[in-house]
């Protein structure tokens, strides 16, 4: 509804900031923020496909 200008929504910044039709109307609510962890098995983190996924997720979240 917010994307269609028919309402307001409290969204994570990584979602709301990617939507050009949305406009931030308040401050970021720091109390709702938290760290995210990506956990893999020790040996699996060196597999090329797992390494690529970790890098892509990291670069997406850094934007």
Beta strands, then each sheet from edge to edge (+ up, - down):
end
